[in-house]
Amino acid sequence: MLRTLFLLFLLIISAIGGSSYWIYKNYLTKPLPMFEDLRYVVKPNTNLRQITIDLMDRELMNYPTALAWISLARFQKRAHLIKAGEYLIQVGTTPQQMLEIMISGKIISHKLTIPEGWTFKQILTAIRGHPEIIQTLGNADNKAIMAAIGHPNMYPEGRFYPDTYHFTTNTTDVMILKRSYKMMEKVLAEVWKQRKENFLLKTPYEVLILASIVEKETAAVEERPLIAGVFIRRLKEKMLLQTDPTVIYALGENFDGNLRRKDLKINNPYNTYKYKGLPPTPIAMPGKAALEATVNPTGGEALYFVAKGGGKHYFSVTLKEHECAVIEFQIKNKNLQRYRSRCKKYPNCFACS
């Protein structure tokens, strides 16, 4: 009698095992009925049952597959491990693999890159044109935008840190701007601590302003401390900064890519050929290298610099040397001869050698 009962028990266990294997083989290891990759969003606080119903509504699972899928998750005691987010479910994925994907938390990550030297207007254009960022600001002006991110009555230029920002689905424009603003505050505070005793600039905001000019003047990292040094010495000497990027910023949409002599005479507080000291605000978003260069400028006596090609500059101590450098590097070859007589009166002028 006992032997018969034991044999019957073994038959039942075998039947259950065989049935389980058959279900596993036929419902959990066959690809989902998909003809293209799917971006599937698991919303926060969504449970396994709700996900399963949604998959059935999308006709990605039939009832037996859904039942087997739920049973697998519960048998493994992992149903509660499914994480919210957006997942890429590729063609050929099986129900078992989809469960592993959702438990792994490997959600789709989008990104937005804000290059160094961009203006706030360029940032807004990039955000508004990003297909994965939820737009809540519409065509709000700068004042309304700054109020929306919690910093009312603050001018936005220079306040956002240039970097690559990774984000998940359901991220809004306000969330991106808040992150970038907070990062600039953090980096600027760290850089401000690096300043030396008796540093000329009095506030972090002044550093932000000058760093934005340094950022626009050169892309060569090694030259930024040199250029910052020139500007610091000019400020000390009460000289005009005379930097083209501030004039270009003042011209705004009127700038056509060609800076003319008449542009240097415009009556605008950002025109550093006309107004002494720093402009009223930053003119772009400086990166960390430009910020660090500004608080750690290179010493020396140079008061001038001119672009000499290849992204590099020639630095001069005297105005005479600077004028020679302008002739050498800026005047076109066909006009160089007419400047020879003017240049020859300067001793050791390399433009005439």
C-alpha positions, 0 to 999 in steps of 0.5 A: 500500500505504501509502495503504491502511494509513493509511486502515485506521488512520484507520478504526480510530481513528474506530471507537474514538472513536465507540465511546468517545463512545457509551459516554460518552453512554450510560453516563456522562451518564445519571442513576443509577437513584435515586428519592431523594437518597442520602447515600453514605459513602466510608470512609478508604482505600477505593479506586475498585474497592471503591467501584464494587463497592459501587455495583453491589451497591446496583444503582446501576450495572450492569457496563457503567456500572461499567466505563465509570466506572472507565475514565473515572477512570483515563483522567483519572488522577484515581482516586486523588483520591477523598476519604473522607467522606459525600457527598450524591448527589442524584436526577438525578446522573450517574456522571460528576457523582458522580465529580466530587463525590467528587473535590471533597471537598465532604462533608456537614457536620453541626453542633452549636450550644452557646449561651452560658450553657448548663450542662454538663447542657444540652450533654450533652442536645444531644449525646445527642439529635443524630442524627449524633453517634455515642454512646459515653458512654451514661449515664456520669456527669460523672466518667466523662465527664471521664475519657473526654476525658482530664481526670479528677477535673475538674468539667465546668461552665464548661469547654466553649466555647460555639460552633457546631461543624461535624463530619463523619460518624463523629464521636463524643460524645467527639470533640465534647467534646474539641474544645469543651474544648480551645477553652475552654482556648485562649480562656481563656488568650488572655483571661487575658493581657489582664488588667491589673496588680494584677488582683484575680482570681488564676487563669484558673479564677477568671475562668472562674467570675466570667465564668459569672455575668456571662454569666447576669446579662445578654445585653447585651454592652455591660453585661457590663463594668459588671456585672463591675465591680460584682462585682469591687468587691464582692469587693474590699470583702468583700461578698456577691455576692448574684447570683440565677443562683448560687442558681438553679444551687444549686436545680438541678431544684428551680427552677421559674422563680420565685425566692422569698425563702426560696430565698435562704436555702438552705445551699449553697456556691453561694448567694452571698446566704449565702457570701462570695466566688466560688462553688466552680465556674462555673455555666455556659459563658461566651462570649468577650465575658463572659470579656473583660468579666471581665478588663476590668471597667468602673471606677467606684463602682457596687456594685448593679444591678437589672433594669429591663426590656428586658434592661438594668439600672440601676446604683447606688452606694449601697444607698439608691439601689438600694432606690429602683431596686428599687421603681421597676423590680421592684415591681408597680404595684399595690404601688407606693403602699405603698412610697412612704412608705419611699422618700420618706426617701431624697433624690432618689428617682426612684421618688417623683418 
